[in-house]
Amino acid sequence: MKPISADLLQTYLGHKLPQWTQLAVENLFRLPLGASRETFRFDLSYVDEREESQRTGMILRRDPPASNVESDRAHEFAAYQAIYGHGIPVPKMILLEPDASHFDGAISLAEDLRGYHNSEYQFQDPAWADRLPHIAQQMWSTMGLLAAVPVEALDMGFTRPATVENTAAQELASWVDVLGRHDVGAEPITRAAIRALERWQPTAQKLAMVHGDFRAGNFLYDDAGDLIAVLDWEMAHLGDPLEDLGWSLARVFCFAKDDRYCGLATREQAVAIWEEASGLIADPRALHWWELFNCIKGQAIWNSCAHVWQSGQNRDVIQAYAAWWLRNAQDRAILELMGKLS
């Protein structure tokens, strides 16, 4: 892929945003995070329509030639736009460029919310210990509020239709398909879990906008532990809100290597916060199904990392690292959920 330079971006924005003059792109650099998309930060100064000088920070996201997640700029851009203004804090979207010819990949621009934290590993620092209960409250209550947003009020045209009866089977079939198309070797543990999931699927209490990757590391928070914005909506879809709750309870996201999920709270604490905020009940059998399902989803993502690396489609080292780090951990999580871990 061609490098994204300040000159290239400045020339593009000059043509794309003719209402702004004297554009200047400064301090452009790639952020070392995320396996699914390339993320850049830069400062943009310009003179607006009122002849007033402006300077703002921006985030640019670019689709790579191949990724561990089968999504694109248009999908995530539409997801952000759908939830913006509905009580869930997210960055404001600025521009979508679906034509890959400009930068060797589609791009999107969003406001850059700076001066905040997003590291999940910071929660292991003893200096943050007294703030973890508050951060847990912020995270799972925001997830619950997302589950409570009426989908009828959202523009969900960017994602496939679903019903309360078919969403579980539909999501399972989709991720099993991804797993099969990115095969990197025998998966006996994962296949056993798929057979168990195929025997029964829960009916959703309601349909909601599911974030798809709601966990520590995908939201910004300030020094006090207040949640500022939820990020990374590229897997957002219409579905069962228990999917998000189950994903946040994944064993592979127990970053503190204990029973605090996302390094923040016990399972019981997280579920209680979510139930209070959402007004829903986390039925134990249904939640267990979604937790096991999320192991399949996770394994499909980690296998996709390995596949794009092995095939040479994407040689970013994060692809190899994520596969190496998480595939065996995901198998262990499956065995634990199926009561087979001794």
N, C-alpha and C positions, 0 to 999 in steps of 0.2 A: 504494500500500500504506500502511496505517496505521503511524505511527511506533511503535516499541517503546520505551515509557517505563518507568522504574523502577517507577512505581505500577502500571502494567498488568501487568508481569511479576511483581511482588510479590504482587498479588492472585491471579493465576493460580497461582503456586506454593503459595500458602496453601491453595487448594482441592485442588491436585494432590498435595501432600505433607502431609497432615494430621498425620502422625506427628512433623513438625517444627513447633515453635512459635516465636513472636517472630521471624518471618522479616523480614529487611531486605535489600533490593537496593540496592547502592551502586556508584558509579563505573562506570555503564553507558555504553559508547560503542562505536561501530562501528569495526572495524578496516579500514583502507584496503587490502584485498588480495583477490584472487580475482575471477574474472569469472562463475563459475557459481553461487555462493551468497553470501548476505549473512552476515557473521560479526561477532558482537558479543562483547565481554568485559565481565564484571562480577564484583563481590564479593558473596557471599551469606553473611550471618550468621544463625544460628538456634540454637535449643536442641533437642538431639536426644532420642531416646527414653530416654536415660539421665540426662536433665536436665542434660547438660553443654553449655556454650556452645561453638559451633563457628564458624569463619570460613574460607571456601574460595573460591578463584577458579574461575570457570566460563566456558566458551565456549558461546555460543548460535549455532546456524546456522539460517538461515531460507531456505526455498525461495522464489525470486522468481516472478512470474507467468509469465515465460519465461526460458530460459537457453540457454547455448551447449552444455550437456551434458544429454542426456535421461536424467536420474536424479532421485532424490528422497531425502528425509530417511530414509525407511524402508530404502531400499537401502543407503545409506552406514552407517546405524546398525547394520544387520545385518552388514555387512562388518566393521566394527570388532569387533563381538561375536564374529564367527566366528574372527578371528585372535588376539584377546586371549588371552593365556596360552599361546601356542604358539611362543614364542621370538622373536617380532618385536615390538619395543617400540612400543606405541600408547597414546594416552590412554584412560582408562576412560570408557565411556559411562554417563550418569546417567539420562537420560529421553528418550523419544520422544513427540512429540505430532503424530500424523498429521492431526488435524482442523485444517484451515486456517482455520476461523472465528475462532479465538482471536486470531491475529496476522496475518491475511490471508496465511497461508502456513504449511505444516507447519514445525515446529521440532524441533531436538534439542539436548540439553544434554550437555556432556562436561566432565571435569576440565580445568582450565587449567594447563598446564605452563609456568610463567613463568621468566623469567631466562635464556632461551636465545636462540639466533639461528636464523633460517631464511632469511635473504637469500642468494640465489645471487650477487648483484652484489658482495657483500662479498669474494668470492674474488678479485676484481681488485685489492683493496687490498694494496699491497706488505707491509703488516704481517702479512698472513695467508699469505704465500707459503710459509713453512717448514712450515705445517700442512696444506697442500693434499694432499700424498701420503697423510697419515693420514686426512683426510676422505674422499678417494677410496676408500681401503681400507674405511672404515666403510660408505660408501654402497653400493658394489657387492658387498661381502660380505654385507650385510644383504639386498640383493636376491637374492643367491644362496641365502641361508638360507631366504628366502620360497619360492623355487623348490623347495627340498628338503623343505618341510613336506608330509607325506602328506595329500592332500585328503580321504582317507577319514576322517581325524580331525577334519575341519572340517564345520560346518553350512553347506553351500553352497546351501541351499534358496532363497535370495534371488535366485539368478541362474539363467540358462537352462542346461540340460544341454549337455554337449559330449563329444566323443570325440577321441582322438588323431588320428583320420583326418579329422574334419570341422571341427575348431575353426578352422583357417585360412580355409576357404571361408565358414564361418558368420560370422566376424568381418568379413571383407571385404564380404560381402553386406549386413551390418547397417550398416556405415559408408557404403557406396555409397548405401544407402537414405536415410540421414541427409543426405548430400550433395545428393541429388536433391530432397528435401523442403525444403531451405533454399537453393535456387538463387538466386544473386545475379548471374548472368552466365555467359558461356561459360568453360569450363575445359579448353581443349585439352590442356594439359600434364598435368593431373590425369587426364583421360580416357585419355590414352595410357598412363599408369602403370597405370590400372585394367585395361586390356586386357592389359598384360604380366603382371599378377598373376593374371588369370583363366586364363592358359595353363597354369599349374602352381602347386600349393600343397604346402608341406611337411607331412609327418606329424610330429606332436610326439613327442619322446622320452618325455614323460610329461605328464599333466595336473597343473596347479598352480593355486593361487589367484593370479591375475594382478592386480596393483595397478591397472594401467591408466594411471597418471600418475606413475610412479616416476622422479624426477629431482631435481636441485638445486632448492631452493625449496619442496619438499614434505616436508622432514624438519627436525626441530629438532636443533641441535648446540650443544655448550657451548664454552667458551673454549679448551679443549684440542683441539677438533675431534672429540670423541666424539659419535656419533649417539645422541640421546636418545629420539626418537619419530618414526615415519613417519606423515604426515598425509594428508588428502584421498583417501579411499578410495571416492569416489562412482562411479568407473568400474570398480571391482573386479568380477571375474568368473572363471569357470572357463575355463582355456585353456592355451595354450602359453607356458611361462615365457620363451621367447625374445622374446615380445612386449614384456615389460618391458625386457629388455636392449636391444632395438632402439629403443625409445622413448627410452631414456637416451642413445643414440648419435645422436640427431637433430641435424642441422646447425643447426637453428634454436635449439637450446639450447647452442650454443658461445658462451657469454656473453662470453668473453674475446676473441672474434673471432680465434681461432687454432684449432689442431687439438686443443685440450684440450676434451673433451666435458664438458658441464655446467660448464665452466670449471675442471675438476679434473685430468683425465688423458687420455692418448692412447687411441685406440681399442684398441690392443694391450694396454695396461695394464688398461683396464676389463674387457675380455673375460677376461684371465687371472685377475683377482681373482674375477670372477663364476664362472668354471669351477671354481676351487679350492673356493669356498664351497658351490656347488650340487652338485658331484659330477657335473655334466653337461658335455657337449661342445657348444660353439657352432659347429655345422656352418656353414661359410662361406656355402653356397648358401641354406640355410634362414634364417640370420641376415639375409642381404641381402634376402630376400623380406620378412621382418618389418620391416626398416628402410624399404623402399619402401612397404609396407602402412601403416606409421605416418605416412608423408607424406599418405596418403589420409585417415586418421583425423584428422590435424592439420588438413588443409584443410577437412574437414567441420566441425570445431569452429570454426575461424576464420570460415568462411562462415556458420555458425549465429550467431556474434556479429554479423556484418553484417546477417543476416536479422532478428534480433529488434530490432536498432537501427532499421533502415529501416522495418520494419512498425510501429514504435511500441510493441511489446509490452514492451520493456525499454529505457529511455532512460538507463541507467547509462553514463557516458562510457567505462568500461572496455570495454564491448562494441565501440564504434566504434574505440577505440584498438587493441585486440587485432587486429581485422580489418585495420586500416590497416597495422599493424606487421608482421604475420606472413603474410598471403596471398601476397605477392610472394616473400618469403623462402622459403616452402614450395615454390613453383614452382621456385625456383633449386635447392633441395635435391633435388627430384625429378630435375631435369636432371643434377645431379652423380651421383646414384646410377645413372641410366640411361646414363651415359657420354656425355651430349649437351652438357655444359657446356664451352664453349671459352673 
